[in-house]
Amino acid sequence: MILTVTPNPSLDRTYEVPALDRGEVLRASAERMDPGGKGVNVSRAVAAAGHRTVAVVPLGGAPGALVAQLLAGQGIEVAPVPVAGHTRSNIALAEPDGTLTKVNAPGPELSAEESETILATVGAYSPAADWIACCGSLPRGLAPEWYAELVTRAHGAGARIALDTSGPSLLAALAARPDVVKPNVEELAEAVGRPLATVGDAVKAAEELRERGAGAVLASLGADGQLLVSDTGTWFGTASVEAVRSNVGAGDASLAGFLAAGGEGPDALAAAVAHGAAAVQLPGSEMPTPADLNPSAVTVTADVPLDRVLSEQGSPR
């Protein structure tokens, strides 16, 4: 069972538009409504792959009730934490060339009592979890050290932690020694405070995060592929993609594939790359099923191309 924790979930509406013309009336050719948030997407991808998952989510108001309903409809066990504020609603506009424009609402401010209830709920499910995926930004009311506290408590229960966050909350959590962290290239550059121009730069940055406490680093390098740096080796994975339709949730699908395949080593990296490649070819934040995967399109190698220039170079914010 993979337990996910999403402190700031959302109700996501995605519209496919012919072009994003500022100041004009846009007519969508298609629309989707999905439960959102990085951890929620991980649960959706795990469920789509046929595995058990439980989603811990603070939910409030009508949007929160709809998120719970949508998750249950996808075969996900929901562990809701009632909160006073309303769950946020986000909007994404997808253009035919793959360009995505997102408007993310801030979400509710959580109280100290609500924060503790989330941690207690995670603790109740931790003994049964093979992995706990803690994902996304922290809502107002939670300090940057909140993830570190969650990691510490989960380790005390014997659980393994995968952390997908950024900025101060990522840096604060490293001291608690999460088993896996999953930054993208921008988040990796921000964490080490310097630009990343090549795959080799990304490897060095990942090694630095491991020196600070991360057990392993699964780094998304955008269209260039994914990188896994751990104490057993370093691997680089790529996949051929026919056409990018939407990259919403692709990184979350990758993390789900990685954890469902055991969460370590080149085989898990191959699963992560396959899931990410499948996700970008689907509409909105739709998660891939086994039928969508194309493992033959994936290449994983220990011969990492250190001098390869990144097409999406990371820069500190």
N, C-alpha and C positions, 0 to 999 in steps of 0.2 A: 504494500500500500504506500502510495506517495501522498503525503500531507502537504497542502499548500497554505501559505499565509499571505494574505493580501490586505495590508492595513488601509489602503485607500482604493477600494474597488470602484467600478463605474458601470453605467449603462451606456454602451457605445452604439452610436448610429453612424453608419458609413454610407455615403452617397457617391455613386459613380457619375462624373460629370464630363462633358466633352472637352471643356477647357475652364480654367479658373480665371474669369474676367472680373476684375475688381469693379464694384459698383454696378454690376449688371444682374439681371434676374437669371439664375442658373437653373436649368431643368435637368434633373437627374434621370439617367437611363436605367438605373437600378439602385436599390437600397437594401440595407441589412440592419438588423438590430441584434446586438450580442451582449452578453455579460462581459464586462471588461476589467482590466487590471492585469498586471503581469502574472501574478500567482494564479488568478482565475483562468488565464489563458493556458498556463501549464496544466492545470487540472483538466481543462477541456481537451487538450492534446493527449493527455494520459488516458482519459476516458475514450477518446476516439480510437486509441490504439488497443482498447480492450482490457485495460488494467484498472484496478480499483484506485480511487482517489477520494480524498476528503478535503473540502475547501473551507478553511476558517476565514470568515469575512465579516467585518462590522457592517451592518446594514441598517438603513433608516429611511422612513417615508415610503411613498409609492414607488420611486425608482429602486429602492432596496428590495421591496417585495417582488418587483418584476425581475430583478437580478436573480433572486432565489428561485423563482419559478422557472426561468430560463435554464439555470444550472441543473435543476432537478430533471428538466426535460431532456437533458443531454446525458443522463445517467451518472451525475455527480452527486455524491453525498455532501450536503451542505451543513456546516457547523456555524450557524449564524450567531453573531454577537449583536444584540440590539443596541443602537445608539440613538441619541436624541436628534442629531442632525440628519439631513437628507443625503442619501448616497448621490454622488455627483453624476452628471450626464455629460458625455463627451461627443464631439462631432468630428468626423473625418471626411474629407473630400478627395476622392481618388480620380486622377486623370488617366487617359489611355496609355500614356508613356510611362506609367508607374509612379509619377510624382504624387505625393500624398501631402495634403495640408490638414493639420489637426488643430482643433481647439479643445484644450483640456481644462475642465473646470477645477477649482481648487479643492472641493470636497469639504466635508464637515470638520469642525474642530472637536477632537475627542477629549473627554475629561480623564482625570487620573483614574477614576473608577472604571471607565470603559477600557482604558489601556490595560489595567490589571486583569480585567475579565478576558481580554484577548489572550494575554499570556497564560492565564489559567486554563483556557480552552485548549490552547496548543499543548500545554502540559498533560491534559487529560488524554489526548490522542497520541502523544509522542511514543509511548511504549509499543504501539502497534505499527508504527511507521518505519518503512525501510529507508526512506529519505524524507526530509522536511525541506521544502523549497520556500524560502522567504523572499518575496519579490516586490519590487516597485518602490515608489517614493513614499515617504512618511507623511501622513496628514498633519494638519495643524494640531498642536497639543502634544505631539510625541517628540521627545528630544532626539538628537542624532544618535545618542547612545542606546536607543530603544532596541535596535537589532542586536547589539552586543549583548544586552540582557537576555534576549530571546535565545541567542546562540548558547550562552552560558547555561541557561536552564535546560535547553534541549540536550546538550551534551551530558548534563547531569543525569538525564533520563536514559542515556545510552543511544541517542538518535544521531544520525549524520545530517549535516546541514549544507544545503546549497543556497548561496546568497546572491541575488541579482538586484543590486541597487547601486547608487552612485553618490559622489560628493562626500560630504561630512559623515553621512550614515555608513558608507562603505569603509571609510578610513577608521572610524570609531570601532567598527565591528571586527577589523582585522586582528586586534589584540585578543579577541575571544576565540580566534583560530577556527573560523568556518572551514568545513572540509573542501568546499568548492566555491569559488566566486566566479561570476559570469559577466564581465564588463564587455561593452562594445568598444570600438577603437577610440571613440571620443571619451568615453568614461575612463578607459585605461590611461589615456594621455592626461586627463584631468587628475587622476589619482597620483601619478608620478610627477606632475607639474612640468612636463616638457612635451614638445611636438614628437609625433611618431610618423616617420616618413617611409619606413621599410618594414618588412616582416621581421627582420632582425631587431629593429627598434622595439617592436611589439613583444618579442621574446624577452628582451632585457627588462622591459617594464613588467611583464608577467613574473619574471624571476624576482623582481623587487617586491611585488606584492606577496610573494611566497616568503621572502625574508621577513616581511612585516607580520606574517601569521597565517596567510591563506595556505591551506593544504595543497590545493591545485587551482589553476586558473584556466577556465574555458573562455577564450576571447573570440568574439565575433568581429571579423575584419570586413564586414559588408560583402560586397561582390567578390572580394579576393579570397574568401573562405573563412575557415575557423582554425584556431590554434589551441592546443592543449599542452600545458606545461605542468608537470607534476614531479614527484620524487622518483618516479619510475621511468621518466623519459619525456621527450618533447615531440609532438606530432603536428602535422599540418594537413588539413583536409579541405578539399574543394569538390564542387559538383557542377555539372553543366546544367544550365537552365534555359529552356526554350524562350520563355517570355515572362517578365515580371508583371504581375497583375496588381498585387498589393503586398507591401512588406509589414503590414500591421500584424503583430503577434508572431512574426517569423522567429525572432530570437527566443520567444517563450516556447514555441514548438521545438526548437533546437534543444533547449534545456530539458524539456519533457522526454525527448528521444534519448538524450544522454543518460538521464536518471533511470528511465525504463530499461536501458541496456546495461545497467549495473553501476553507472556513474564513475567509471575509471577505465583508462587504457584506450588503445586505438579503436577497438570495436565500438566502444561507447561514443567516441568522437565520430566515427562513420555514421552511427545512428543519428547523432546530432545534426550532422551535415545533411543527411537525407531528409530529415524532418524539416529543416529550415528551407531547403531547396523546394520541397513540395509545397510548403506554406506560402511562399511568395508567388506561386502560380495559381493560388486560389483567391476568390473574391473576399474583400473585407478582412475580417479576422477569423475566417473559417479555418478550422484546424484539420490537418491531413489525417486520413484513415490509412490503414496498411495498403489499400488499393492505390493510394495516391503516391506511394513511395517508389523510388527508382534507385535501388542500391547499386545497380550496375553503372550509374552515372557518377558515383562517388569515388574519389581517390584519396587515400590517406597514406602519408609517407613520413618516415622519420628523417628523411633527407630534406630538412626544412630549407626553403629558398630564402636565406637570410637577406640577400641583396635585392630581393624583389621589391619594387616601389609600389606602395599602396595606392590604389586608385581613389580611396576615401581616406585621406590622411587625417590622423587625429591631432587636435590642437587643444591645449589647456584652455578652459573657458575663463 
